[in-house]
Amino acid sequence: LHAAAVWYVVMATQWCIFSQKKPFVEHRIKWLREMPVPRASTVLVEDIPLGKNTDEGLKSYFDEEVFGKEVVKTVYVVKDTTDLSTALQRLRTANEMLNIAKSGTSRDAVLKAIGGTSTVESALLAGQMAAQQQVETLKEEINKTGVLNLRTAFVTFIHRRDAAIVMRLFSQSDREEINVSLPPAPADIIWEDFLPKGSAQVQHARESLGYFFVALLFVLFVPIVLWIAAIARWESLHATFGNVGFGQDPFAYAQEHYPEQVALWNGLVGTVVLTALMTTVPSFLMWIFSVFLVLKSYTHQQLWVQNGYFYFLVVFVLLVTAIGSSDFGLLQTVTFLVRNPLEIFPRLAEKMPSSTHFYLEFLLVQWGVQALNITRYLNLAKYMALRQLYPPDQAKQLSEPEDQDYYGIGSLSARATLNLTISLVFCTLSPLICIIGIMNFVLARLVHAYLFTFAETKKSDLGGDFFLRQLLHTQQGVFLYVVLMTGVLMERSDTWVPGAIAASSFAYLTNSFLRFQSEFQLREMGLHEIQHEGSGDKSLRIYSLDDSSGSNEEEPPDQYQSDEHYKQPELPPPPSPTAGAAARNTSIQADERPWSSWLGWGVGKVQSRRPSTAGAGRPPFRRGTSGGIETPSAPGSPRSMLTPPRVAQGPCC
């Protein structure tokens, strides 16, 4: 019966995963179609040959050598603003010191001792003027000369179709002289990652060092998590520490005379401490990725955090915790595994079934975590503290946004997939965990749908990567389930037949996994799917000198407009070509949405809110949670962002 249940779980899981293919593709295409301008018609060009890395040279290259007609609207070649950033920092410091000198603190005895208030202010004012002059000089030099031009540029085309053509002509897999890809949203770019950081060998060494730190983080967490596993159960605590040097065993005495307190300890301490410890991992990962890797956008950082954090959670919440929750004690467990590394899977099959109560309690604790999330207690605590120093409005502004390391969409997605993986791995050994897991996702759905819609700020996404990665992680979790059940049936059955039946599902699961990797792809819009801009000829004119088909073309009426631009924030912004465009879009206020919209009902009828202010562009379906569509990330930027309609369907992370 259990062997047949393994096949049922594997096949049912695969059916659920592949049933998301059609919705996934539909939402991906919708996200691409509703991508706001200028991102929709812009490409990121890298490895530009020297001599062509100027605005005029790159525009001439695409207009004359590639298309044979004028197709480029604007070109911005990324500049080396290292010196300008340093000068701006000096200017900010000078301004802060001048403000302090002008405030009441300027009457301090130290200031008077070095010449008095007026002398200090005069010196600081001279320093501020010198810093301001240096900043203006560097800005003018960068804007008017190409000396500091790098080999990366953002090219915005007049029509989106031309941008799509260029991405196909210069695909990164074709190894052309330049590499062209879809750019991040303007507000999502990490401009520092475009600046030179040494030679290719130096950058490769930096990346290797980053991976080393990730591995080191794994190693350092092993003894901590094993210690938590040792204290999670009173029996394991007893086995690890013995009688602690007392004449009478205090653990046995407590278990005999205070059984209720011991039961409370077994039910809460391990899960609460482990949950708290795992909240620190995203911050460590984010620091490593931001310092050592070149990811070019904050959303890509979240994607890397999702991937690394999920494997951290699986290793330390599922595997190490189960192995450490044994009667052999902490030191004995570590010694045994070091001497017999190949025994880890038989040991999992032996020990994980006895840990089902721990994971039932772990998922129950997640209910409380969801209840805490809706209170936004960290932001509330910051607000209450800051309100003692600042006016309420300023205190509220300073208390936002939420921590992007832990509440970012990457870590949210990883934790949601872990909860699903725990439910899958133990669903046969303890069917009750399915009910607890479902309730956890119901609560998460209610909490995060409300937070995403009304409370948290929005950020741009990549159009499906997070959700696709969640499906991949779920597939890998099913492999762990088959390994566990095969080991359990081999250990506890009188014959080898049940274990062999369960193990045979590996063949089906492997084939399904390979099929998943080939069928679930982040596709781009085909040229035939891009709404033809303008009337007349729809033929593909790449090298034609006839410009008649594009002279009076306009953007499609459903194309979202944005006041964003692809230019480094240290430099003066270009004139906005879309001034007033956002104001022409139909919008509604958040409080006008149907009360049921945050539950995911009637979403298709809710119009998007597209304010005219500049901010992080936010296409409709945000980086994945679950349920087959994109959900918005946790906090990040001001609420007044470009926000096409978005209330997630299916359970949220």
Secondary structure, 3 states (H helix, E strand, C coil): CHHHHHHHHHHHHHHHHHCCHHHHHHHHHHHHHCCCECHHHEEEEECCCCCCCCHHHHHHHHHHHHHCCCCEEEEEEEECCHHHHHHHHHHHHHHHHHHHHHCHHHHCHHHHHCCCHHHHHHHHHHHHHHHHHHHHHHHHHHHHCCCCEEEEEEEEECCHHHHHHHHHHCCHHHCCCCEEECCCCHHHECHHHHCCCCCHHHHHHHHHHHHHHHHHHHHHHHHHHHHHHHHHCHHHHHHHHCCCCCCCCHHHHHHHHCHHHHHHHHHHHHHHHHHHHHCCHHHHHHHHHHHHCCCCEHHHHHHHHHHHHHHHHHHHHHHHHHHHCCCCCHHHHHHHHHHCHHHHHHHHHHHCHHHHHHHHHHHHHHHHHHHHHHHCHHHHHHHHHHCCCCCHHHHHHHCCCCCCCCCCHHHHHHHHHHHHHHHHHCCCCCCHHHHHHHHHHHHHHHHHHHHHHHHCCCCCCCCCHHHHHHHHHHHHHHHHHHHHHHHHHHHHCCCCHHHHHHHHHHHHHHHHHHHHHHHCCCCCCCHHHCCCCCCCCCCCCCCCCCCHHHCCCCCCCCCCECCCCCCCCCCCCCCCCCCCCHHHCCCCCHHHCCCCHHHCCCHHHCCCECCCCCCCECCCCCCECCCCCECCCCCCCCCCCEECCCCCCCCCC
